């Protein structure tokens, strides 16, 4: 694994860890119906490069790997991983921020479907980038399967649990504006 491949995988791993943390924070805040399956698909797709690095590539005569492997594929792939991580993370933070505001302010709508599509789009960009950084026929199959899982998910309805809203409104101190 080259330095650029390692850096791309580190960006991906930081996104996954942060996304899991934000998901746990969202559940604590009372954001219900957040789909877990797309995140698991992204994590599963990210395990292949790690296994390939630890164990070695079991398919040595892979024409796709020979054609795409190189500095250009690594640079483009790293750009896609970084752009996907940034897009998805900004959208996830927006979802939690809107949910927190909606929990305290009556009548404020939670994040809409556009933000959820940005999370899915960012995850698909990361999968495409990981495929370019770690090319191969198995990586293509894993990325396509995970992308299909992400694309096949319905947009969630962000529903705030009523008891949690009441407890947040009561626990928040009054501030002068």
N, C-alpha and C positions, 0 to 999 in steps of 0.2 A: 504494500500500500504506500503510495507516494505521499508527500506532505500535503499536496492539494486534495487528494482523495481523503486523507485523514481529517483535514480541516472541514471538508464538505460533510463528512460523516459526523464530526463534532457539532456542526451547526444543526444538523438534523436531530442529533441526540438531545441537544439543549432545547430545541423546539418541543420534542416529545415530552421531556421532563417538565417544561413550563406548561405545556398544554394539560398534562395530567394534574399539575398543581392548580391551574385555573379551573379545571373541571371539578376538582374537590372543593375549591372555594365557592364555585357556583352552586354546588349541592348544599353547602353550608348556608349559603345565602337564600336558598329556597328556589333556585331555578330548576324546574322539573322538565322532564322529557328531553334532556340533552342526549343525543345519540352517542353511544359508546362504540358501536361497531365500526364506524369509519376510523376512529382513532386506533382501534385494535388492528384494523387493516393496514394502516400506515406503520404501526409498530412492527407488524408481521413482515411487511415489505422491507423494513429497515434491518431485519435480522439476517437476511440473505448476505449482504455485503460483510457483515460481521463474521458470519460462519465461513464465508469464502476466505476472509483474511486469516481466521484462526486455523482452519483445517486445510485450506487450499482449494483451488477450483477443481471440482471433479470432472469437468468437461474441458479437455485441453484443446480439442480441435473445433473450436467454436468460431465460425466465420464471422458472426456478428461482433464478437469480442475483438477479433483481429482488425475488423474494419473500423470500429468506433473508438478503440482504445488509443489514447494519445493525449497530448496537451490541449488540443482544441476541444475535444470532447469533455475533458476535465474542466476547462475554463467555462464552457457554456453550461455544463451540468452544475457546476458550483454556483454560477449566477442564478440558475433556475431554483436550486435548493435555497439559496439565500433570499431570493425574491418571494418564493412560496412561503418560507418560514415567516418573513416579515408581514406578508399579506394576511396569512392565517392568524398570526399572533395579534396583529392590530384589530382584526375583526373579532377575535375572542375577547379581547379586552373591552371592545365596544359593547359586546353582548352583556358582559358582566356589569359594566358601568351603567348601561341602560336598565338592567334588571335591578340594580341597587337604587337608582333614582326612582324607578317605578315602585319599588317596595316602600319607599318613604313618602313619595309624592302621589297623592291620589289623582288618577286620571292620566298620568304619564304613561304612554304605551311602551312596552318593551321593544327590544330590537326587532326590526322587520326581516323579511326573507332575504333582502339584498345582502345583509351582513352575514347570514348563514351561508349564502352562496359563495361569499368571499372566503370563508373558512374552507369550504369544500374545494374551491379553485386553488387556494394556496396549497392545500394538501396534494392535489393532483400535480401542481407545478413541482413540488418536492419529489414526488415519485418519478416524474420525467427527468428531473435533474439527477436523482440517484441512479437511474438507468444509464444516463450518459456518463456519469462518473465511474460507475461499475458496470460496464456493458456486458452483455451475455444473453444467451437464449433463456436461461433460467430467470435472470433478472427481468427480462422482458415479460415473461409469463407471470412472475410475481407482481410486477408493477401493473400489468393489465388487469389482473384479478383484483388487486387492491383498488385500482381506479374504478373498476366495475362496481365494487361494493360501495365506494363513496358516491358514485353517480346514481346508484340504485336506491339510495336512502331518500325518503320523503323529507321535505323540509319540516323541522319540528315546530310545534306550537309552543312558544315559551309561555309557560303557565307558572305563575307565582302562587305558592301555597298560602292560603289565607291566614292560618295561625302564625306562620313565620312573618308575614307582613305586619300583623298586629303587634307581635313582640318586637320587631325592629322599630316600629313607630313609637312604642312606649319606651324602649331602651335608649333611643336617641335623645340627647339633651337638647333643650330649646336654645337656640342661638339668636342673638339680635342681628338683624340684617341692616 
